[in-house]
Amino acid sequence: MLLSFMLFIIVPMVAVSVQSFYLIKESMLDKLHATNENMLNVIGAEFSKTIDDATFASHYIVNDAGFKTSLRQFAEVKQLNSFADYENFSQIKAVFSLINSKTLNRQTHMYLINRQQFIIPSGEDEPAKLLPHLPVLYSKINFQQPERLQWLGLLEEDGASKYYIARVVYDRVSKTHTAVLLIGIEQSYFENALQAVKSWDVTLLDDQGKRIAGSTQLLASATDKMDSRMRSEVVLSKNGWKLVYEMSNNTFRGIFSRTLYIGFAEVMLFVIIFSLFALLVSKRLHRPIEQLQQVAGQFGNGKLDVRLQVKGEDELAAVSKTFNLMLDQLQQSIYEMERQQEQRRVLELEALFMQIRPHFLLNTLNSIKCSLMLQEDRLHSGMIDSLMSLLRAYMKFNTLATLQEECDLMAHYIDIMQMRSDIPIQLQVDVESPLQLLKFPKLLLQPLVENAIIHGFVDTDIDLEGDDTQWKQSQIWISVYQDTDTIFIEVADNGAGMEAAMLHRLNESVLRCSDEPDPSYERVGLVNVAQRLKLSFGSEATLSFTHNKYNGITARMQIPVTSIGGTTSDIQSDAY
């Protein structure tokens, strides 16, 4: 219904707009043509005034007796060598500057050149810029016609074009010319005046049809295009110059198309306003259903106390009441389920606590340790002390330790493993001093040491040959050092080693941190180490295994310095 109602409005408005467009087309064409001609007449009047000012200046110079006398005395001067020459020059310069300031604009320049081509400018112009162009300008001057202005045309001067007008100053006493008056009008003067004409091509041509300024596409004789272009010409009576403008049919059609588009834009604006109003009314009618949907979504997202506001006694109010009642029942059921789950969790924790009681075990072990020390049994008391250190670490598994504390814990772990396997194991720890206080996850090195003992020493004894005797020695090295932007933690052994194929599969498994066990080996705890390493220090932290020079295996952790929250110089201040 809304779409149909909009169509009944749009179709009549579009029809009226198109009809109006064709009705006013011819009228707009005539008005546009008249406006263009008026604009050209205004520009032509401005140009005529400039020509009149130049004509007045030339007449004053030619007809003023005192000025002509000064010019006669200055006609043969090549340079100012005497006070008389300087006095004549000053008088000519003063009168010349006064004429220029009173009659001509800033873009018109006048020059007086005597018979020796000594140049006197009317303003601050430098005569040296005009001197190279004098042969070209003099070649266009007819010295036998001193009574009229001569139009010399455009001339390029250091990238700036000027249109020159000449007047010969003739001395009837000496029967020859005393000077030449050159009037230069900058081409930018004409270009700036023509910029007022928009949307069509316009040009200024001299009396011979040569372009002075404006578009380079127009010629005075191009009347064969009148059928395809709207053209008009205005002739300046003073000098025969022509102002010509043309506008193509495409430009004309573009002007009217813009008018039509503006009309369509206004129609579409009205349609949009009407659509917004209609949507506002529809939304107001649909608001109760929308509120019902919002309350259901909020309840589903966990906001259990949200309810509908019931207004009135209509059908929607009844539905709202029923819906609120349903939400109350659902909320009560959810509370009951949460209460039961909480009770179950508490019971399970209590049962687990009763089974383990870690503090009871630690206290008991401590009592046994004290009893053994009283009996001077240092071996077994040390074993119990190592076991207590491991139990404390297991109890605080999720807290952080320092690298030095982790290495000390591994010494206790090796004491326990020596007692279980009856194999003497020597542990050597080398941690660079700045890295000893680096925060490190607890028991992250324990699986690496455990694999070195179980798979390197328990199943196979290692024979190392000395100089005189043959003896067995199992050794584990833990070294921590920094190389540029990476911290390396290595756990090496001189155990039985590993086949190359199995070592390759082990590296692939820890690289992708797969939880699926590989049937070819039993080192599944190492995957857990790789996962904890990435969780603690980021995805760039890696774990890898290689053969070492002791014929055993070296487990190497690589941790970027940036992942520990700063450089190693910051570790001391962050330690606890």
C-alpha positions as CSV (number, residue, x, y, z in Angstrom):
1,M,0.0,0.0,0.0
2,L,2.9,2.4,0.8
3,L,4.6,1.6,-2.5
4,S,1.3,2.2,-4.5
5,F,0.7,5.5,-2.7
6,M,4.2,6.7,-3.5
7,L,3.8,5.7,-7.2
8,F,0.7,7.8,-7.4
9,I,2.7,10.8,-6.3
10,I,5.9,10.2,-8.3
11,V,4.4,9.6,-11.7
12,P,2.4,12.8,-11.8
13,M,5.3,14.9,-10.5
14,V,7.7,13.4,-13.1
15,A,5.2,14.1,-15.9
16,V,4.7,17.7,-14.8
17,S,8.5,18.2,-14.6
18,V,9.2,16.8,-18.1
19,Q,6.4,18.9,-19.6
20,S,7.7,22.0,-17.9
21,F,11.2,21.3,-19.2
22,Y,10.1,21.3,-22.8
23,L,7.9,24.4,-22.3
24,I,10.7,26.6,-20.9
25,K,13.5,25.2,-23.2
26,E,13.0,27.8,-26.0
27,S,12.6,30.7,-23.5
28,M,15.7,29.8,-21.6
29,L,17.7,29.6,-24.9
30,D,16.7,33.1,-25.9
31,K,17.5,34.5,-22.5
32,L,20.8,32.7,-22.4
33,H,21.8,34.1,-25.8
34,A,20.8,37.6,-24.7
35,T,22.8,37.3,-21.5
36,N,25.9,36.2,-23.3
37,E,25.7,39.1,-25.7
38,N,25.3,41.5,-22.8
39,M,28.3,40.0,-21.1
40,L,30.3,40.4,-24.3
41,N,29.2,44.1,-24.7
42,V,30.4,44.8,-21.1
43,I,33.8,43.1,-21.8
44,G,34.0,45.0,-25.1
45,A,33.3,48.3,-23.4
46,E,36.1,47.6,-20.9
47,F,38.6,46.9,-23.8
48,S,37.4,50.0,-25.6
49,K,38.1,52.1,-22.5
50,T,41.6,50.7,-22.3
51,I,42.2,51.6,-26.0
52,D,40.7,55.1,-25.4
53,D,43.2,55.6,-22.5
54,A,46.1,54.5,-24.6
55,T,44.9,56.8,-27.5
56,F,44.6,59.7,-25.0
57,A,48.1,59.1,-23.7
58,S,49.6,59.0,-27.2
59,H,47.7,62.2,-28.3
60,Y,49.0,64.0,-25.2
61,I,52.6,63.0,-25.9
62,V,52.4,63.9,-29.6
63,N,50.6,67.2,-29.3
64,D,52.1,68.7,-26.1
65,A,54.6,71.3,-27.3
66,G,56.8,71.3,-24.1
67,F,56.9,67.5,-24.1
68,K,57.9,67.5,-27.8
69,T,60.7,70.0,-27.1
70,S,62.1,67.8,-24.4
71,L,61.9,64.8,-26.7
72,R,63.7,66.8,-29.5
73,Q,66.6,67.6,-27.1
74,F,66.7,64.0,-25.9
75,A,66.5,62.4,-29.4
76,E,70.2,61.6,-29.8
77,V,71.1,60.7,-26.3
78,K,72.6,57.2,-25.9
79,Q,73.4,57.5,-22.2
80,L,73.2,60.1,-19.4
81,N,76.6,61.8,-19.7
82,S,75.7,65.4,-18.7
83,F,73.5,67.2,-16.3
84,A,71.4,68.6,-19.2
85,D,70.7,65.0,-20.4
86,Y,69.7,64.0,-16.9
87,E,67.5,67.0,-16.5
88,N,65.7,66.3,-19.8
89,F,65.4,62.6,-18.8
90,S,63.9,63.6,-15.4
91,Q,61.3,65.9,-17.0
92,I,60.3,63.3,-19.6
93,K,60.1,60.6,-16.9
94,A,58.0,62.7,-14.6
95,V,55.4,63.7,-17.2
96,F,55.4,60.2,-18.6
97,S,54.8,58.6,-15.2
98,L,52.0,61.0,-14.5
99,I,50.2,60.2,-17.8
100,N,50.6,56.4,-17.1
101,S,49.2,56.7,-13.5
102,K,46.2,58.8,-14.5
103,T,45.1,57.0,-17.6
104,L,46.3,53.4,-17.7
105,N,45.9,50.4,-15.5
106,R,48.7,48.4,-13.9
107,Q,48.8,45.8,-16.7
108,T,49.5,48.5,-19.3
109,H,53.1,49.6,-19.8
110,M,54.4,52.5,-21.9
111,Y,57.9,53.1,-23.2
112,L,59.5,56.0,-25.0
113,I,62.4,55.1,-27.3
114,N,64.5,57.9,-28.9
115,R,66.4,57.6,-32.2
116,Q,69.4,56.0,-30.4
117,Q,67.0,53.4,-28.8
118,F,67.4,54.8,-25.3
119,I,64.3,53.4,-23.5
120,I,62.4,55.5,-20.9
121,P,59.7,53.4,-19.1
122,S,56.7,55.0,-17.6
123,G,56.8,52.8,-14.5
124,E,59.4,50.7,-12.7
125,D,59.9,48.3,-15.6
126,E,63.4,47.4,-16.6
127,P,64.3,48.7,-20.1
128,A,66.8,45.8,-20.6
129,K,63.9,43.3,-21.0
130,L,62.4,45.2,-23.9
131,L,65.7,46.0,-25.7
132,P,66.2,42.5,-27.3
133,H,62.7,42.7,-28.8
134,L,63.1,46.2,-30.4
135,P,64.2,44.8,-33.8
136,V,61.1,42.7,-34.1
137,L,58.8,45.5,-33.0
138,Y,60.5,48.2,-35.2
139,S,60.1,45.9,-38.2
140,K,56.3,46.1,-37.9
141,I,56.2,50.0,-37.4
142,N,55.5,52.2,-40.4
143,F,57.5,55.4,-39.7
144,Q,55.8,57.2,-42.5
145,Q,52.4,57.1,-40.6
146,P,53.0,59.2,-37.5
147,E,49.4,60.3,-37.2
148,R,47.7,57.1,-36.0
149,L,48.1,54.2,-33.7
150,Q,49.7,51.1,-35.2
151,W,48.8,47.6,-33.9
152,L,51.8,45.4,-33.7
153,G,50.3,42.2,-32.3
154,L,51.4,39.8,-29.5
155,L,55.0,39.4,-28.5
156,E,56.5,36.9,-26.0
157,E,58.7,38.5,-23.3
158,D,60.3,36.1,-20.9
159,G,57.3,33.9,-20.9
160,A,54.8,36.8,-20.5
161,S,53.0,37.8,-23.7
162,K,52.1,41.5,-24.4
163,Y,50.1,43.1,-27.1
164,Y,51.9,46.2,-28.4
165,I,50.6,49.4,-29.8
166,A,53.0,51.9,-31.4
167,R,52.8,55.7,-32.1
168,V,55.6,57.5,-34.0
169,V,56.4,61.0,-32.5
170,Y,57.2,63.1,-35.5
171,D,59.2,66.4,-35.4
172,R,58.2,68.8,-38.1
173,V,61.3,70.9,-37.5
174,S,63.8,68.2,-38.2
175,K,61.5,66.4,-40.6
176,T,62.0,63.1,-38.8
177,H,60.8,61.2,-35.8
178,T,62.2,62.0,-32.4
179,A,60.9,59.0,-30.5
180,V,58.6,56.0,-30.7
181,L,55.8,55.5,-28.1
182,L,55.2,51.7,-27.4
183,I,52.2,50.7,-25.3
184,G,52.3,47.1,-24.1
185,I,49.1,45.5,-22.7
186,E,49.7,42.2,-20.9
187,Q,47.8,39.3,-22.4
188,S,46.8,38.3,-18.8
189,Y,44.7,41.5,-18.8
190,F,42.5,40.2,-21.6
191,E,42.5,36.6,-20.3
192,N,41.3,37.8,-16.8
193,A,38.5,39.8,-18.4
194,L,37.4,36.8,-20.6
195,Q,37.3,34.5,-17.5
196,A,34.0,36.1,-16.5
197,V,32.4,34.2,-19.4
198,K,31.5,30.7,-18.3
199,S,30.2,27.6,-20.0
200,W,31.3,28.5,-23.5
201,D,34.3,29.3,-25.7
202,V,35.2,33.0,-26.1
203,T,38.2,34.6,-27.8
204,L,39.5,38.1,-28.7
205,L,40.7,38.6,-32.3
206,D,42.4,41.6,-33.8
207,D,41.4,43.4,-37.1
208,Q,43.3,40.8,-39.1
209,G,41.6,37.8,-37.4
210,K,44.6,36.9,-35.3
211,R,44.0,35.7,-31.7
212,I,44.9,38.0,-28.9
213,A,43.4,36.1,-25.9
214,G,40.9,33.5,-25.1
215,S,40.1,30.1,-26.7
216,T,42.4,28.8,-29.4
217,Q,39.6,26.9,-31.0
218,L,37.7,29.8,-32.5
219,L,38.3,31.8,-35.7
220,A,36.5,34.8,-37.0
221,S,35.8,33.1,-40.3
222,A,34.4,29.9,-38.9
223,T,30.8,30.7,-39.9
224,D,30.1,27.3,-41.4
225,K,29.6,25.9,-37.9
226,M,26.7,28.1,-37.1
227,D,24.2,25.3,-37.5
228,S,25.8,23.1,-34.9
229,R,27.0,25.8,-32.5
230,M,25.4,28.9,-31.0
231,R,27.7,31.8,-32.1
232,S,27.8,35.5,-31.6
233,E,30.3,38.3,-32.4
234,V,30.8,41.8,-31.1
235,V,33.1,44.2,-33.0
236,L,34.9,47.0,-31.2
237,S,34.5,50.2,-33.2
238,K,37.7,51.8,-32.0
239,N,40.1,49.3,-33.6
240,G,38.1,46.6,-35.4
241,W,38.8,43.9,-32.8
242,K,36.2,41.2,-32.5
243,L,34.9,39.3,-29.4
244,V,33.6,35.9,-30.6
245,Y,31.8,33.3,-28.5
246,E,30.4,29.9,-29.3
247,M,28.6,27.3,-27.3
248,S,28.1,23.8,-28.6
249,N,24.8,22.0,-28.5
250,N,26.3,19.6,-26.0
251,T,27.0,22.4,-23.6
252,F,23.5,23.7,-24.2
253,R,22.0,20.3,-23.6
254,G,24.1,19.9,-20.5
255,I,22.7,23.2,-19.0
256,F,19.1,22.0,-19.5
257,S,20.0,18.5,-18.4
258,R,21.2,19.9,-15.1
259,T,17.9,21.7,-14.7
260,L,16.1,18.5,-15.3
261,Y,18.3,16.6,-12.9
262,I,17.7,19.3,-10.2
263,G,14.0,18.8,-10.7
264,F,14.3,15.0,-10.4
265,A,16.5,15.5,-7.3
266,E,13.8,17.7,-5.7
267,V,11.2,15.0,-6.5
268,M,13.4,12.3,-4.9
269,L,14.0,14.5,-1.9
270,F,10.2,14.7,-1.4
271,V,9.9,10.9,-1.9
272,I,12.6,10.3,0.7
273,I,11.0,12.6,3.2
274,F,7.6,11.0,2.7
275,S,9.2,7.5,3.0
276,L,10.8,8.5,6.3
277,F,7.5,9.8,7.6
278,A,5.7,6.6,6.5
279,L,8.4,4.4,8.2
280,L,8.0,6.4,11.4
281,V,4.3,5.8,11.4
282,S,4.8,2.1,10.6
283,K,7.5,1.7,13.3
284,R,5.2,3.3,15.9
285,L,2.5,0.7,15.1
286,H,5.1,-2.1,15.1
287,R,6.8,-1.0,18.4
288,P,5.0,-3.4,20.8
289,I,6.0,-6.4,18.7
290,E,9.6,-5.1,18.5
291,Q,9.7,-4.6,22.3
292,L,8.6,-8.2,22.7
293,Q,11.4,-9.4,20.5
294,Q,14.0,-7.2,22.3
295,V,12.9,-8.6,25.8
296,A,13.2,-12.2,24.5
297,G,16.7,-11.5,23.1
298,Q,17.9,-9.9,26.4
299,F,16.5,-12.7,28.4
300,G,18.3,-15.2,26.2
301,N,21.6,-13.3,26.7
302,G,21.4,-13.7,30.4
303,K,19.5,-10.6,31.6
304,L,16.9,-12.6,33.6
305,D,15.1,-9.7,35.3
306,V,14.0,-7.9,32.1
307,R,10.2,-7.7,31.6
308,L,7.7,-6.2,29.3
309,Q,5.8,-3.0,30.3
310,V,2.1,-3.8,30.2
311,K,-0.1,-0.8,29.1
312,G,-3.8,-0.9,28.4
313,E,-6.2,-3.9,28.3
314,D,-6.0,-4.9,24.6
315,E,-4.8,-8.1,23.1
316,L,-1.2,-7.1,23.1
317,A,-1.4,-6.3,26.9
318,A,-2.8,-9.8,27.5
319,V,0.0,-11.4,25.4
320,S,2.6,-9.3,27.4
321,K,1.2,-10.5,30.7
322,T,1.4,-14.1,29.6
323,F,4.9,-13.6,28.3
324,N,6.1,-12.0,31.6
325,L,4.6,-15.0,33.5
326,M,6.5,-17.4,31.3
327,L,9.8,-15.5,31.9
328,D,9.2,-15.6,35.7
329,Q,8.8,-19.4,35.5
330,L,12.0,-19.7,33.4
331,Q,14.0,-17.5,35.7
332,Q,12.9,-19.6,38.8
333,S,14.0,-22.8,37.0
334,I,17.4,-21.3,36.1
335,Y,18.0,-20.3,39.7
336,E,17.2,-23.8,40.9
337,M,19.5,-25.4,38.4
338,E,22.4,-23.0,39.3
339,R,21.8,-23.7,43.0
340,Q,22.0,-27.4,42.5
341,Q,25.2,-27.2,40.4
342,E,26.8,-25.0,43.0
343,Q,26.0,-27.5,45.7
344,R,27.3,-30.3,43.6
345,R,30.6,-28.4,43.0
346,V,31.1,-27.7,46.7
347,L,30.5,-31.4,47.6
348,E,33.0,-32.5,44.9
349,L,35.6,-30.1,46.2
350,E,35.1,-31.2,49.8
351,A,35.4,-34.9,48.8
352,L,38.6,-34.1,46.9
353,F,40.0,-32.1,49.8
354,M,39.3,-35.0,52.2
355,Q,41.1,-37.4,49.8
356,I,44.3,-35.3,49.4
357,R,44.8,-33.0,52.4
358,P,48.2,-31.7,51.0
359,H,49.0,-29.8,54.2
360,F,48.6,-32.9,56.3
361,L,51.1,-34.7,54.0
362,L,53.6,-31.9,54.1
363,N,53.4,-31.7,57.9
364,T,53.9,-35.4,58.1
365,L,56.8,-35.5,55.8
366,N,58.4,-32.6,57.7
367,S,58.1,-34.6,60.9
368,I,59.8,-37.6,59.3
369,K,62.5,-35.3,57.9
370,C,63.2,-33.9,61.4
371,S,63.3,-37.4,62.9
372,L,65.9,-38.5,60.3
373,M,68.0,-35.5,60.9
374,L,68.0,-36.2,64.6
375,Q,69.3,-39.6,63.7
376,E,71.9,-38.0,61.4
377,D,70.4,-39.7,58.3
378,R,71.2,-36.9,55.9
379,L,70.6,-39.1,52.8
380,H,66.9,-39.9,53.4
381,S,66.2,-36.5,55.0
382,G,67.5,-34.8,51.8
383,M,65.2,-37.1,49.8
384,I,62.2,-36.1,51.8
385,D,63.2,-32.5,51.5
386,S,63.3,-32.8,47.7
387,L,59.9,-34.6,47.8
388,M,58.4,-31.7,49.9
389,S,59.8,-29.2,47.4
390,L,58.0,-31.0,44.5
391,L,54.8,-31.2,46.5
392,R,54.8,-27.5,47.2
393,A,55.4,-26.8,43.5
394,Y,52.5,-29.1,42.5
395,M,50.2,-27.3,45.0
396,K,51.1,-23.9,43.4
397,F,51.2,-25.1,39.8
398,N,49.6,-22.0,38.3
399,T,51.9,-19.4,40.0
400,L,55.1,-18.1,38.5
401,A,58.6,-18.7,39.7
402,T,62.0,-17.5,38.6
403,L,64.3,-19.4,36.3
404,Q,66.8,-19.9,39.2
405,E,64.0,-21.3,41.4
406,E,62.9,-23.6,38.6
407,C,66.4,-24.9,38.1
408,D,66.8,-25.5,41.9
409,L,63.5,-27.4,41.8
410,M,64.9,-29.6,39.0
411,A,67.8,-30.5,41.3
412,H,65.3,-31.8,43.9
413,Y,63.5,-33.7,41.1
414,I,66.7,-35.4,40.0
415,D,67.4,-36.4,43.6
416,I,64.0,-38.2,43.7
417,M,64.7,-39.8,40.2
418,Q,68.1,-41.1,41.4
419,M,66.5,-42.7,44.3
420,R,63.9,-44.4,42.1
421,S,66.2,-45.5,39.3
422,D,69.4,-46.1,41.3
423,I,71.4,-44.3,38.6
424,P,73.8,-41.5,39.6
425,I,72.9,-38.4,37.6
426,Q,75.0,-35.2,37.6
427,L,73.2,-31.9,37.0
428,Q,75.0,-28.8,35.7
429,V,73.1,-25.5,35.7
430,D,74.4,-22.4,33.8
431,V,72.0,-19.4,33.9
432,E,73.3,-16.0,32.8
433,S,73.0,-13.6,35.7
434,P,70.5,-11.1,34.1
435,L,68.1,-14.1,33.3
436,Q,68.1,-15.7,36.8
437,L,65.1,-13.6,37.9
438,L,63.1,-14.1,34.7
439,K,59.5,-15.1,35.6
440,F,58.9,-18.6,34.4
441,P,56.0,-21.1,34.6
442,K,56.5,-23.7,37.3
443,L,57.4,-27.3,36.3
444,L,57.8,-26.4,32.6
445,L,61.3,-27.9,32.6
446,Q,60.3,-31.1,34.6
447,P,58.9,-33.0,31.5
448,L,62.1,-32.3,29.6
449,V,64.3,-33.6,32.5
450,E,62.0,-36.5,33.0
451,N,62.3,-37.6,29.4
452,A,66.1,-37.2,29.5
453,I,66.3,-39.5,32.6
454,I,63.7,-42.1,31.5
455,H,64.5,-42.4,27.8
456,G,68.1,-41.6,28.0
457,F,69.5,-43.2,31.2
458,V,67.1,-45.7,32.7
459,D,66.9,-48.1,29.6
460,T,70.6,-47.6,28.5
461,D,73.8,-46.9,30.4
462,I,76.3,-44.5,28.7
463,D,80.0,-45.5,28.4
464,L,82.4,-42.6,28.3
465,E,86.1,-43.5,27.8
466,G,88.7,-41.5,29.7
467,D,92.5,-41.7,29.4
468,D,93.1,-44.6,31.7
469,T,89.8,-46.1,32.9
470,Q,86.3,-46.8,31.6
471,W,83.5,-45.4,33.7
472,K,79.8,-44.6,33.5
473,Q,78.5,-41.1,34.1
474,S,74.9,-39.8,33.3
475,Q,74.8,-36.0,33.0
476,I,72.2,-33.4,32.3
477,W,73.0,-29.8,31.4
478,I,70.6,-26.9,31.9
479,S,71.8,-23.7,30.2
480,V,70.0,-20.3,29.8
481,Y,71.5,-17.5,27.7
482,Q,70.4,-14.7,25.5
483,D,71.4,-14.1,21.8
484,T,70.3,-10.7,20.4
485,D,66.5,-10.7,20.7
486,T,65.9,-14.3,21.8
487,I,66.3,-16.1,25.1
488,F,67.4,-19.8,24.8
489,I,66.8,-22.4,27.4
490,E,68.5,-25.8,26.7
491,V,68.2,-29.1,28.5
492,A,70.8,-31.5,27.2
493,D,71.8,-35.1,28.1
494,N,74.4,-37.6,27.1
495,G,71.9,-40.5,27.0
496,A,71.0,-43.0,24.3
497,G,69.7,-40.4,21.8
498,M,67.0,-41.0,19.2
499,E,66.6,-42.2,15.7
500,A,66.5,-39.4,13.1
501,A,63.0,-40.3,11.8
502,M,61.5,-40.4,15.3
503,L,63.3,-37.1,16.1
504,H,61.7,-35.5,13.0
505,R,58.2,-36.7,14.0
506,L,58.7,-35.4,17.5
507,N,59.7,-32.0,16.2
508,E,56.6,-31.9,13.9
509,S,54.4,-32.9,16.8
510,V,55.6,-30.1,19.2
511,L,55.6,-27.6,16.4
512,R,51.9,-28.0,15.7
513,C,51.2,-28.6,19.4
514,S,49.0,-31.6,18.6
515,D,47.2,-33.3,21.4
516,E,46.8,-36.6,19.4
517,P,49.4,-39.2,20.6
518,D,51.9,-40.5,18.1
519,P,52.1,-44.4,18.4
520,S,55.8,-44.3,17.4
521,Y,56.9,-42.8,20.7
522,E,55.6,-42.2,24.2
523,R,56.7,-38.6,24.8
524,V,53.2,-37.1,24.9
525,G,54.1,-34.8,27.8
526,L,56.3,-32.8,25.6
527,V,53.3,-31.5,23.6
528,N,51.9,-30.2,26.8
529,V,55.2,-28.3,27.4
530,A,55.0,-26.7,23.9
531,Q,51.4,-25.7,24.5
532,R,52.2,-24.1,27.9
533,L,55.2,-22.3,26.4
534,K,53.1,-20.7,23.7
535,L,50.4,-19.8,26.2
536,S,52.9,-18.2,28.5
537,F,55.2,-16.4,25.9
538,G,53.1,-16.1,22.7
539,S,52.9,-18.0,19.5
540,E,56.5,-17.1,18.5
541,A,57.9,-19.1,21.4
542,T,59.0,-22.6,20.1
543,L,60.3,-25.9,21.4
544,S,62.6,-28.1,19.3
545,F,64.9,-31.2,19.8
546,T,68.3,-31.9,18.2
547,H,71.2,-34.3,18.5
548,N,74.1,-32.9,20.5
549,K,77.8,-33.5,20.7
550,Y,77.4,-35.9,23.7
551,N,75.4,-38.4,21.4
552,G,72.3,-37.5,23.4
553,I,69.3,-35.1,22.8
554,T,69.1,-31.4,23.4
555,A,65.7,-29.8,24.1
556,R,65.8,-26.1,23.1
557,M,63.2,-23.4,24.1
558,Q,63.4,-20.1,22.1
559,I,61.5,-17.2,23.7
560,P,61.4,-13.7,22.1
561,V,62.6,-10.9,24.5
562,T,59.5,-8.9,23.5
563,S,57.2,-11.6,24.9
564,I,58.4,-11.1,28.5
565,G,57.2,-7.5,28.6
566,G,60.6,-5.7,28.0
567,T,64.3,-6.2,27.7
568,T,66.4,-8.3,30.0
569,S,67.5,-5.1,31.8
570,D,63.9,-4.8,33.1
571,I,63.9,-8.3,34.7
572,Q,65.5,-7.1,37.9
573,S,62.9,-4.4,38.5
574,D,60.0,-6.8,37.7
575,A,61.2,-9.6,40.0
576,Y,59.5,-10.5,43.2
